[in-house]
Each structure stands twice: as structure tokens, then as C-alpha cells.
């Protein structure tokens, strides 16, 4: 747990159990931004449910403090849970097809490679790349705890390698916002659709954080503005589908979502999952250019009540 307090003029108290160096930097930036303001602000960011004992302590200590904290996980679980996510988004053209009953999926060839994911896994844990027939042969293993998704057929490549991008969304005051800054990461193997090695196939298609991960900023991705514009355009549909979850985040609650996309050769982004407790442990260039600006703008928006001079866009 990390606790940061700045009390000259603008009074801010920050408590988090995530990536303390980043949150300390953001606390200092907020204090400088609002130094001429007499507000009292408390910010709580827990990795799981909010620690309301801290909130209550602050309320007793600071009678005029505005306190912001993350919502209980069950409010946004349906967005994070891969099965709920797939069921809710399966008809959207920018989400890969979700296969509910593989036995009835006559349009899928027995040798087509499919993604098999644990409903609650993270960081590529319990993600497999298998053919339709391989999954059917082990149907007892890949039961209701897993979901099956098709891949995109023509992935965009950088240096002959697949990549995905992480885009941050904010849920606050029953609204949804998208941030302009995002990052990408690349798989650890060059893309070869003719490859037959199971391990190689997995390594070239499953993109996750490792000690050797190559990271991307938007400027590293060709036509990144076009990709982002399409994501913004899609987001109104997501807001409609997840309206109950978005509107449940109210009063002093906020939630930063990390949405993961893969991109095809025509620069069309495809949403593959939503993460409602993002990790901010990244290389310095990603932290400085994406994580810190996103967190700073999140709290600046909430404190000031406007998106002005932030990287956030309100999704209508």
C-alpha cells in the first residue's frame, strides 16, 4: 500500500496498492495543477474492491473532502468476464466471432485455428490456440469455464509481427470516456501462417507482456489516427450494450477500463476483451507517454468536472 499527501494550498491525499511510483508522480502533477485551488481531494485506487475503511477515515478527518474511489468489482465484472463479454458483444462487427456451440459451427473448418480462453484469465494465462477438431476431442476439458473465439484472417503486421493495442476508457458519473493516448505490444515471433509447430503458433498469435516484449506508441503504428477514429466510432455501440454497468458507476466512483484490440490489414480494429483492473507496470516510455497522462487526466477530469485540456473524449 502507498499513501501520498500534498497539503500546501490544494490538499490531495492519494492511496493505492498499484504501481506507487506512477501514482506518486500523478499526485505531484495534480498538486501543481490545482495549487491555487482550496479544494480537498482524496483518491483511492485499489486493485480489487475499494477499502471503504480508508474512505470513512478520510471523511472523519476532512469534513469538506471530495473522495473518489473505484467501484466494487461486481459492478463491472460482466465487462471483464470473457463469457459475459462475448455474449453481449457477439453481434458486433468489430468483435471476433464467439462460438457458443462448436458442434453446430458447420461454417468452421476442422483445421481452423481458434482461441480458447479461460473466462477469468489475465496476462494470456490459460489461453490456447487449437483447431476446431482438437477442441472437440477434449470437449470435457474446455467446458463452460472457457470461451472460444475466431481469429481475424488478415492481421496487420509491424516488422512481420502481430500486435495488439490497449486503449483506456473511463467510467465516471454514469458516463463513458475514451483517452487519446494508447500503447501497443508485439508478439515474440514473426507471423507465418504456414507454421506447424504448436508452440510457435501460440507465440506468434498470443500477445502478452514478457521481459522481451517490444512496446509501441501510437506513432509506431502506421495510420494510427485512422485506427483510433474507428475505435471512437465503435464506442457508442459499446456504451449502449454496457449501459447498465456504465450507469452503475455513479456518485464518487470511477473505473478505468483497458480495452484490447487487434488490427487487420485494412486498419480495422477488433475488440478482443475488456479489463476492469488495468496494470500500469510498463517500460518508462509507456509510463511517461501513456499511463501517467491517462491517470493524470482521469483525476483532472473528475476534480475539474470537464474534459477541457485533457486527452479524454466523451462517448455520446
C-alpha positions, 0 to 999 in steps of 0.5 A: 500500500502507498499513501501520498499527501500534498497539503500546501494550498490544494490538499490531495491525499492519494492511496493505492496498492498499484504501481506507487511510483506512477501514482506518486508522480500523478499526485505531484502533477495534480498538486501543481495543477490545482495549487491555487485551488482550496479544494480537498481531494482524496483518491483511492485506487485499489486493485480489487474492491475499494477499502471503504475503511480508508474512505470513512477515515478520510471523511472523519478527518476532512469534513469538506473532502471530495473522495473518489474511489473505484467501484466494487468489482461486481459492478463491472465484472460482466465487462471483464468476464470473457463469457459475459463479454462475448455474449453481449458483444457477439453481434458486433462487427468489430468483435471476433466471432464467439462460438457458443456451440462448436458442434453446430459451427458447420461454417468452421473448418476442422483445421481452423485455428481458434482461441480458447480462453479461460473466462477469468484469465489475465496476462494470456494465462490459460489461453490456447490456440487449437483447431476446431477438431482438437477442441472437440476431442477434449470437449470435457476439458474446455467446458463452460469455464472457457470461451472460444473465439475466431481469429481475424484472417488478415492481421496487420503486421509491424516488422512481420509481427502481430500486435495488439493495442490497449486503449483506456476508457473511463467510467465516471458519473454514469458516463463513458470516456475514451483517452487519446493516448494508447500503447501497443505490444508485439508478439515474440515471433514473426507471423507465418501462417504456414507454421506447424509447430504448436508452440510457435503458433501460440507465440506468434498469435498470443500477445502478452507482456514478457521481459522481451516484449517490444512496446509501441506508441501510437506513432509506431503504428502506421495510420494510427489516427485512422485506427483510433477514429474507428475505435471512437466510432465503435464506442457508442455501440459499446456504451449502449450494450454496457449501459447498465454497468456504465450507469452503475458507476455513479456518485464518487466512483470511477473505473478505468477500463483497458480495452484490447484490440487487434488490427487487420490489414485494412486498419480495422480494429477488433475488440478482443476483451475488456479489463476492469483492473488495468496494470500500469507496470510498463517500460518508462516510455509507456509510463511517461507517454501513456499511463501517467497522462491517462491517470493524470487526466482521469483525476483532472477530469473528475476534480475539474468536472470537464474534459477541457485540456485533457486527452479524454473524449466523451462517448455520446 
